[in-house]
Amino acid sequence: MNKNELAKTLGISLKTLYNWEKEKPDLVRLINQGLALDQSIEETRKHLERLEQIKDNASNGKFNLK
């Protein structure tokens, strides 16, 4: 996510984001860590769904792993 997208997601101006980066770097770091965690959780959820699909297919005698 670029800075414009981040500012829009947070509902702040780009200028405010730049000010935060300068004056509140820990806040920006925490925001970025939270967004990275959200992304990791979503990726993990997708992998879990795929593993459940493979398990179900194997239980039904279907071994298509595409």
The first five atom37 places (N, CA, C, CB, O) and aatype in JSON, in Angstrom:
{
  "aatype": [12, 2, 11, 2, 6, 10, 0, 11, 16, 10, 7, 9, 15, 10, 11, 16, 10, 18, 2, 17, 6, 11, 6, 11, 14, 3, 10, 19, 1, 10, 9, 2, 5, 7, 10, 0, 10, 3, 5, 15, 9, 6, 6, 16, 1, 11, 8, 10, 6, 1, 10, 6, 5, 9, 11, 3, 2, 0, 15, 2, 7, 11, 13, 2, 10, 11],
  "atom_mask": [
    [1, 1, 1, 1, 1],
    [1, 1, 1, 1, 1],
    [1, 1, 1, 1, 1],
    [1, 1, 1, 1, 1],
    [1, 1, 1, 1, 1],
    [1, 1, 1, 1, 1],
    [1, 1, 1, 1, 1],
    [1, 1, 1, 1, 1],
    [1, 1, 1, 1, 1],
    [1, 1, 1, 1, 1],
    [1, 1, 1, 0, 1],
    [1, 1, 1, 1, 1],
    [1, 1, 1, 1, 1],
    [1, 1, 1, 1, 1],
    [1, 1, 1, 1, 1],
    [1, 1, 1, 1, 1],
    [1, 1, 1, 1, 1],
    [1, 1, 1, 1, 1],
    [1, 1, 1, 1, 1],
    [1, 1, 1, 1, 1],
    [1, 1, 1, 1, 1],
    [1, 1, 1, 1, 1],
    [1, 1, 1, 1, 1],
    [1, 1, 1, 1, 1],
    [1, 1, 1, 1, 1],
    [1, 1, 1, 1, 1],
    [1, 1, 1, 1, 1],
    [1, 1, 1, 1, 1],
    [1, 1, 1, 1, 1],
    [1, 1, 1, 1, 1],
    [1, 1, 1, 1, 1],
    [1, 1, 1, 1, 1],
    [1, 1, 1, 1, 1],
    [1, 1, 1, 0, 1],
    [1, 1, 1, 1, 1],
    [1, 1, 1, 1, 1],
    [1, 1, 1, 1, 1],
    [1, 1, 1, 1, 1],
    [1, 1, 1, 1, 1],
    [1, 1, 1, 1, 1],
    [1, 1, 1, 1, 1],
    [1, 1, 1, 1, 1],
    [1, 1, 1, 1, 1],
    [1, 1, 1, 1, 1],
    [1, 1, 1, 1, 1],
    [1, 1, 1, 1, 1],
    [1, 1, 1, 1, 1],
    [1, 1, 1, 1, 1],
    [1, 1, 1, 1, 1],
    [1, 1, 1, 1, 1],
    [1, 1, 1, 1, 1],
    [1, 1, 1, 1, 1],
    [1, 1, 1, 1, 1],
    [1, 1, 1, 1, 1],
    [1, 1, 1, 1, 1],
    [1, 1, 1, 1, 1],
    [1, 1, 1, 1, 1],
    [1, 1, 1, 1, 1],
    [1, 1, 1, 1, 1],
    [1, 1, 1, 1, 1],
    [1, 1, 1, 0, 1],
    [1, 1, 1, 1, 1],
    [1, 1, 1, 1, 1],
    [1, 1, 1, 1, 1],
    [1, 1, 1, 1, 1],
    [1, 1, 1, 1, 1]
  ],
  "atom_positions": [
    [[0.85, -1.17, 0.0], [0.0, 0.0, 0.0], [0.91, 1.24, 0.0], [-0.97, -0.01, 1.23], [1.81, 1.36, 0.83]],
    [[0.65, 2.13, -0.93], [1.47, 3.35, -0.97], [0.92, 4.38, 0.03], [1.5, 3.95, -2.4], [-0.12, 4.16, 0.65]],
    [[1.62, 5.48, 0.17], [1.26, 6.48, 1.18], [-0.1, 7.12, 0.9], [2.33, 7.56, 1.24], [-0.85, 7.4, 1.83]],
    [[-0.41, 7.34, -0.36], [-1.73, 7.9, -0.7], [-2.84, 6.95, -0.27], [-1.83, 8.18, -2.22], [-3.84, 7.37, 0.32]],
    [[-2.66, 5.66, -0.56], [-3.66, 4.67, -0.19], [-3.78, 4.56, 1.33], [-3.31, 3.3, -0.8], [-4.88, 4.43, 1.86]],
    [[-2.64, 4.6, 2.02], [-2.65, 4.52, 3.48], [-3.4, 5.7, 4.08], [-1.23, 4.46, 4.02], [-4.23, 5.52, 4.98]],
    [[-3.12, 6.89, 3.6], [-3.82, 8.07, 4.1], [-5.32, 7.96, 3.86], [-3.27, 9.35, 3.43], [-6.12, 8.28, 4.75]],
    [[-5.7, 7.51, 2.68], [-7.12, 7.35, 2.37], [-7.77, 6.3, 3.27], [-7.31, 6.96, 0.89], [-8.88, 6.51, 3.77]],
    [[-7.08, 5.18, 3.49], [-7.58, 4.13, 4.37], [-7.79, 4.64, 5.79], [-6.62, 2.94, 4.38], [-8.77, 4.29, 6.45]],
    [[-6.87, 5.49, 6.24], [-6.95, 6.03, 7.59], [-7.89, 7.23, 7.7], [-5.57, 6.43, 8.06], [-8.22, 7.68, 8.8]],
    [[-8.33, 7.74, 6.56], [-9.22, 8.9, 6.55], [-8.51, 10.19, 6.93], [0.0, 0.0, 0.0], [-9.1, 11.07, 7.56]],
    [[-7.25, 10.29, 6.54], [-6.46, 11.48, 6.84], [-5.84, 12.0, 5.55], [-5.35, 11.18, 7.9], [-5.82, 11.32, 4.53]],
    [[-5.34, 13.23, 5.62], [-4.68, 13.79, 4.44], [-3.26, 13.24, 4.35], [-4.66, 15.34, 4.5], [-2.7, 12.75, 5.33]],
    [[-2.7, 13.33, 3.17], [-1.32, 12.91, 2.97], [-0.38, 13.76, 3.82], [-0.94, 13.0, 1.47], [0.62, 13.26, 4.33]],
    [[-0.7, 15.02, 3.96], [0.11, 15.92, 4.79], [0.12, 15.44, 6.24], [-0.42, 17.36, 4.71], [1.16, 15.45, 6.9]],
    [[-1.04, 15.02, 6.73], [-1.12, 14.51, 8.1], [-0.26, 13.26, 8.25], [-2.58, 14.2, 8.48], [0.44, 13.11, 9.25]],
    [[-0.31, 12.37, 7.27], [0.51, 11.16, 7.31], [1.98, 11.52, 7.37], [0.23, 10.27, 6.1], [2.73, 10.95, 8.16]],
    [[2.41, 12.46, 6.55], [3.82, 12.89, 6.58], [4.18, 13.49, 7.94], [4.1, 13.92, 5.46], [5.27, 13.25, 8.46]],
    [[3.26, 14.27, 8.52], [3.5, 14.82, 9.85], [3.63, 13.71, 10.88], [2.37, 15.78, 10.25], [4.52, 13.76, 11.74]],
    [[2.77, 12.71, 10.81], [2.85, 11.58, 11.73], [4.18, 10.86, 11.58], [1.68, 10.6, 11.5], [4.8, 10.48, 12.57]],
    [[4.61, 10.66, 10.34], [5.89, 9.97, 10.11], [7.04, 10.72, 10.78], [6.16, 9.83, 8.6], [7.98, 10.11, 11.3]],
    [[6.95, 12.04, 10.77], [8.01, 12.85, 11.36], [7.85, 12.96, 12.87], [8.01, 14.24, 10.73], [8.84, 12.84, 13.6]],
    [[6.63, 13.19, 13.33], [6.41, 13.5, 14.74], [5.97, 12.29, 15.58], [5.38, 14.57, 14.85], [6.17, 12.28, 16.79]],
    [[5.39, 11.29, 14.94], [4.88, 10.12, 15.66], [5.26, 8.83, 14.92], [3.33, 10.21, 15.83], [4.39, 8.07, 14.51]],
    [[6.56, 8.59, 14.76], [6.98, 7.41, 13.98], [6.5, 6.09, 14.58], [8.49, 7.39, 13.87], [6.26, 5.13, 13.85]],
    [[6.36, 6.03, 15.92], [5.87, 4.79, 16.53], [4.43, 4.51, 16.14], [5.99, 4.87, 18.06], [4.05, 3.36, 15.95]],
    [[3.62, 5.55, 16.03], [2.23, 5.38, 15.6], [2.17, 4.82, 14.18], [1.48, 6.73, 15.68], [1.41, 3.9, 13.91]],
    [[2.98, 5.38, 13.3], [2.99, 4.91, 11.91], [3.49, 3.47, 11.85], [3.89, 5.83, 11.03], [2.98, 2.66, 11.08]],
    [[4.5, 3.15, 12.67], [5.02, 1.78, 12.71], [3.93, 0.81, 13.17], [6.25, 1.69, 13.64], [3.77, -0.26, 12.59]],
    [[3.19, 1.19, 14.22], [2.11, 0.33, 14.71], [1.0, 0.16, 13.67], [1.53, 0.91, 15.98], [0.46, -0.94, 13.52]],
    [[0.67, 1.21, 12.98], [-0.34, 1.12, 11.91], [0.12, 0.16, 10.84], [-0.63, 2.52, 11.29], [-0.64, -0.7, 10.4]],
    [[1.37, 0.29, 10.41], [1.91, -0.6, 9.38], [1.97, -2.04, 9.86], [3.3, -0.13, 8.96], [1.68, -2.96, 9.08]],
    [[2.33, -2.26, 11.11], [2.36, -3.62, 11.65], [0.95, -4.21, 11.69], [2.98, -3.63, 13.06], [0.76, -5.38, 11.37]],
    [[-0.02, -3.41, 12.07], [-1.4, -3.88, 12.09], [-1.9, -4.24, 10.71], [0.0, 0.0, 0.0], [-2.58, -5.25, 10.54]],
    [[-1.57, -3.44, 9.74], [-1.98, -3.73, 8.36], [-1.3, -4.99, 7.84], [-1.66, -2.55, 7.44], [-1.92, -5.8, 7.15]],
    [[-0.02, -5.16, 8.18], [0.7, -6.38, 7.78], [0.1, -7.61, 8.44], [2.2, -6.26, 8.13], [-0.01, -8.66, 7.82]],
    [[-0.29, -7.47, 9.71], [-0.93, -8.58, 10.41], [-2.26, -8.93, 9.76], [-1.13, -8.23, 11.88], [-2.56, -10.11, 9.57]],
    [[-3.06, -7.93, 9.43], [-4.33, -8.18, 8.74], [-4.11, -8.94, 7.44], [-5.06, -6.86, 8.46], [-4.85, -9.87, 7.12]],
    [[-3.09, -8.54, 6.7], [-2.79, -9.21, 5.43], [-2.37, -10.66, 5.68], [-1.67, -8.45, 4.67], [-2.79, -11.56, 4.96]],
    [[-1.54, -10.89, 6.69], [-1.1, -12.25, 7.01], [-2.28, -13.12, 7.44], [-0.04, -12.23, 8.11], [-2.36, -14.29, 7.06]],
    [[-3.18, -12.56, 8.22], [-4.36, -13.32, 8.66], [-5.21, -13.69, 7.46], [-5.19, -12.49, 9.66], [-5.69, -14.82, 7.38]],
    [[-5.41, -12.78, 6.53], [-6.21, -13.07, 5.33], [-5.55, -14.15, 4.48], [-6.41, -11.79, 4.5], [-6.23, -15.05, 3.99]],
    [[-4.24, -14.07, 4.3], [-3.53, -15.09, 3.54], [-3.62, -16.44, 4.22], [-2.06, -14.69, 3.36], [-3.81, -17.46, 3.56]],
    [[-3.49, -16.45, 5.54], [-3.59, -17.7, 6.29], [-4.99, -18.29, 6.16], [-3.25, -17.47, 7.76], [-5.14, -19.51, 6.02]],
    [[-6.01, -17.43, 6.21], [-7.39, -17.9, 6.05], [-7.59, -18.57, 4.68], [-8.37, -16.74, 6.21], [-8.24, -19.61, 4.58]],
    [[-7.02, -17.97, 3.64], [-7.14, -18.53, 2.3], [-6.42, -19.88, 2.21], [-6.56, -17.57, 1.25], [-6.93, -20.81, 1.59]],
    [[-5.25, -19.98, 2.83], [-4.51, -21.24, 2.83], [-5.29, -22.32, 3.59], [-3.12, -21.06, 3.46], [-5.33, -23.47, 3.16]],
    [[-5.89, -21.95, 4.7], [-6.68, -22.9, 5.48], [-7.87, -23.39, 4.66], [-7.17, -22.25, 6.79], [-8.18, -24.58, 4.67]],
    [[-8.54, -22.49, 3.96], [-9.67, -22.9, 3.12], [-9.2, -23.89, 2.06], [-10.32, -21.68, 2.45], [-9.89, -24.87, 1.77]],
    [[-8.03, -23.63, 1.48], [-7.5, -24.53, 0.44], [-7.15, -25.89, 1.03], [-6.25, -23.91, -0.23], [-7.42, -26.92, 0.42]],
    [[-6.56, -25.89, 2.22], [-6.24, -27.16, 2.88], [-7.51, -27.94, 3.22], [-5.41, -26.92, 4.15], [-7.53, -29.17, 3.08]],
    [[-8.55, -27.25, 3.66], [-9.81, -27.93, 3.95], [-10.42, -28.52, 2.69], [-10.8, -26.96, 4.61], [-11.01, -29.6, 2.72]],
    [[-10.28, -27.79, 1.58], [-10.78, -28.29, 0.3], [-10.02, -29.55, -0.11], [-10.66, -27.2, -0.8], [-10.62, -30.52, -0.57]],
    [[-8.71, -29.55, 0.05], [-7.9, -30.72, -0.29], [-8.3, -31.89, 0.59], [-6.39, -30.42, -0.12], [-8.43, -33.02, 0.1]],
    [[-8.49, -31.64, 1.88], [-8.9, -32.7, 2.81], [-10.24, -33.28, 2.4], [-8.97, -32.16, 4.25], [-10.41, -34.5, 2.37]],
    [[-11.21, -32.41, 2.09], [-12.53, -32.88, 1.67], [-12.45, -33.69, 0.4], [-13.48, -31.71, 1.48], [-13.09, -34.74, 0.28]],
    [[-11.68, -33.22, -0.56], [-11.52, -33.94, -1.82], [-10.89, -35.31, -1.59], [-10.68, -33.13, -2.8], [-11.3, -36.31, -2.19]],
    [[-9.87, -35.35, -0.72], [-9.21, -36.63, -0.44], [-10.17, -37.59, 0.25], [-7.95, -36.41, 0.43], [-10.15, -38.79, -0.03]],
    [[-11.0, -37.07, 1.13], [-11.98, -37.91, 1.84], [-13.0, -38.49, 0.87], [-12.69, -37.1, 2.93], [-13.54, -39.58, 1.1]],
    [[-13.27, -37.78, -0.21], [-14.23, -38.22, -1.21], [-13.59, -38.96, -2.36], [-15.0, -37.04, -1.73], [-14.24, -39.25, -3.36]],
    [[-12.3, -39.26, -2.23], [-11.59, -40.0, -3.26], [-11.17, -39.13, -4.44], [0.0, 0.0, 0.0], [-10.78, -39.65, -5.48]],
    [[-11.24, -37.83, -4.29], [-10.82, -36.9, -5.34], [-9.45, -36.36, -4.96], [-11.86, -35.74, -5.53], [-9.29, -35.74, -3.91]],
    [[-8.47, -36.59, -5.81], [-7.1, -36.19, -5.48], [-6.57, -35.11, -6.41], [-6.18, -37.39, -5.52], [-5.37, -35.04, -6.65]],
    [[-7.45, -34.27, -6.93], [-7.05, -33.18, -7.81], [-6.46, -32.06, -6.95], [-8.25, -32.67, -8.67], [-7.2, -31.41, -6.21]],
    [[-5.16, -31.84, -7.03], [-4.48, -30.86, -6.19], [-4.22, -29.53, -6.9], [-3.19, -31.44, -5.7], [-3.37, -28.76, -6.46]],
    [[-4.92, -29.27, -7.96], [-4.72, -28.01, -8.67], [-5.21, -26.84, -7.88], [-5.4, -28.03, -10.0], [-5.11, -25.7, -8.34]]
  ]
}
